[in-house]
Amino acid sequence: MSQLSDYIFENLKSEYEKIRTLKSTDKSKIELYSENGSDNKLVVICSKIRNDHVYRALRGKVHPNIATVYDVSSEEEYVLVLEEYIDGVMLSDKLKNGHLEKKEAVSYMLDLCSALSFLHSLNIIHRDIKPSNIIINKSDVAVLIDYSSARELSYTNDSDTVNLGTPGYAAPEQYGIHQSLPATDIYALGVLFNEMLLGINPIIKTPKGPLGKIIKKCTNSQIGERYQKISSLKRDLNRYRLFHFI
């Protein structure tokens, strides 16, 4: 292990207590720690998925709609990441009770647009937007987590080197047709929006009216026919909110 990794583990051992394992697979382990004598919590990620460059690009960056990466250590067989713990409820759990009201769904969509606008400004494509990667925090704000599938945008590659994403949310280009672009995240966001509103995939049914048009534009199978920038999607969502909720 590197000196940084040794320091991190020694600090965790002396200053923190392990609460529980949040996730464990053959490729990664995610654990929750609590600082001794305080309510501060920390997520510790050991991952064989070498996303070091993404975590380093995010290290120290603070935004209300993403989980902050505190530190990164690159080891021979894994990357070690210390990340902010977001206290709240997963959107996937919230959706188990049924679809959301339009006002609530639009509010969460605007939060996620802000998160993606920030990531895309750093040339990072998330590539795995889904309900289980979104936490609704104690202030009822949507926070995007899990950068394990994220990649830096490349203008020289025709397609992604590794096909990642969750079936149902992943855009067609994530299966080798084209490289992931901001419109790739917009596709998944459109699927998610439809699920928040109707509880189903937009392939089956979309809402009527302007929200249905927004979702159809987000989820067009042709990447060039979608919103190309988060700012354009956010503009249309804000227009809808202005005329229907204010």
N, C-alpha and C positions, 0 to 999 in steps of 0.2 A: 504494500500500500504506500501511497505517497505521503509526504509529511502533512499535507493539508488534510488528507483523509484520516490519518492518525489523530490529528488535532480535533477534527470534527467528532470522531467516535469517543475520544477521551472526554471531550466537553459534554457530549450527550450522556455519558456514563456518570459523570460527576454532578452535572447541573440539571439533568432531566430524568423523568421516569417514563418508561414505555407504557402507554395506555392499552393499545391494541393494534393488531394488524388490520389495515383497511382492505388490502388486496394482496394476494400472493399467487403468482403463476410461475411457470418455468423460466420466464423472461424478466420478471420484475417482482419486487416486493415493496409495498408501500405501508409505512408504519406511522402511527400517531404518537407523539411524545408530549408530555406536559412539563413545563419548567417548575422546578421545586420552589415552593413558597409563593407561587403566583398562578393566575389563570391562563397564562400564555401557553399556547399550543403550537406545535411545529410538525409538519409532515416531512418524513424522511423517505426518499425514493432511491432504491438501488435497482438500476435497469440495465439489462444487456442490450437494449435497443439504443444504439449509439446516436443519440440526438444531442450530443454535447454542444454543437454549434448553436442550436436553437436555445437551449437553456442558458448558454453564455450570452447570447444576444438579449435575453430577457432579464439577466441577473441585475438586481438593483432597480429595475424599472417598476414604478408604482402606478397603478391605474385602478379605479374603483370597480371595474368589471372583469378583472383578471386576477388570478392568484399570483402573488409576487414571488419570484425566485430569489432566495437570499444568498445561496452559495452553490457552487458547482465544483466537483472534483472528478477529473477524468482518470480512471484506473485502467489497468490492462484488460480486464474482462467486463467492466461495467462502468456506468457513470453514476456518481453519487450526487444527489440533489437535496438541498434543504429548501422547503417551500412553505409558504403561508398556509395555515389551516383556515378554511372558510367555514364558519359555524352557521349551519342552516339546514335546509332540507333539499334533497335532490329533486330536480324537476320531474324525474321519472316517478318518484314516490308521490309527488303532488298530482300527477296525471292519473294515478291509479284511482283517484276519486272521481274521475271524469274529466271532460274537457273544461277549459277555462272560459271565463267571460271575455268578451272582445277587448274591453278596456285593459284588463289585466294582461292578456296575451300581447297586445300592442306595446304595453309598457315594457314587458320582458324583451320583446323584439328590439326595441330601441336601446335597451341596455346591452344586448348582444351585438347590435350594430356598432355601438361605441367600443366594445371589446375588440371586434374584428377590425374596425378602423385603426385602432392602435396597433394591433398585430401586423396588419398589412402595411402600415407606415414603416415597420421594421423589416419589411419583405419576408414576413413569416405567414405561411398558410397553415391553418389549424388542421384541416383535413379529417376531423372526427367530431363534428358537432352533432350531439344527440342528447336526449334528456338526462342520461346518467352522467354526462360531463358538464352539467350546469347545476350550480347550487343557488338556491334562493336564500339569501342571507337574512339576518334578523331585521334588517331594514327594508325587507321585501324588494331587494335589488338582485337581479340575475348576474351571477359571476361565472365566467367560463374557466374551466380547469382542464387538466390533463393535456400535456404537450407531447405525449409519447409518439403520436403520429404526425406531428407538425414537421414542416420542412421549410427551408429557405427557398424563396422564389429564384429560379434559374432562368435566364433569358437565352441560354445556349442549348438546353435540352428540349427534345421534341416530346418526351414523355417522362413520367416519374421512374426513377430507378427501382423503386419498390412500390408495389400496389398495396395501399393501406386504406382503411376506412371501414365503416360499418354498413353492411347490406341494408338497403332501404333508405339510408341517408347519404351514402357515397354517390357522387356524381359519376356519370358514364366515363369521363376521362380518367378517373382514378383506377380504371381497369386497363390502362395501357394505351388508350386512344390518343391522349394528349397530356401534356404536363399540367399539374395542378396550378390554378391561377386564383385570384380573388373570387372570380365567379364560381369556383369550385365550392368554396365555403358558403357562398350565397345560395347555391343549390340546396345544400344541407339545411340552411336556415329556412328556406321555403318549405321543405318537408316538415321541419320542426314546427313552423308556424301553423301549418295545416293540422298537425297533430294536436297542437294546443287548442285550436278552434273547433275541430270536429272529431278528434280522437282517431283519425285514420290517415293513411298515406294519400297524397294528392292524386295518385294514379287511380284511386277508387272514386274519389269525389272531392271537389273543392267548394268553398263557399260561393254564394252568388254575390254579385256586385264588385266594388273596388278591391276588397280584400282578396277575392278570388283571382282577380286580374293580377294583383301583386304576386300572389303565390305562383300562378302560371308562368309569369315572367321569370321568377326566381328558379323554377324547376324545369325550364325548357331543356330538352335533351341536347340541343345544340348550344354549345358554350357561348357562341357569339351572339345568340339571341337573348341571353339573360342580361340582368343588370351587370355591368362590368365593374362598377365601383359600389362599395358599401354606402357612400354618400348619396348615390342616386336612390337606393332602396330606402335609406333613412329619410330622405326628402319626401317620398311618397307616403311613408308611414306617418310622418309629422303632419302632412296635409290631411290625411284621413283623421288623425286625432283632433286636429284643429276644427274640422267641420262636424265631427260627431260627438266629441267629448268635452269641448270647451265652450 
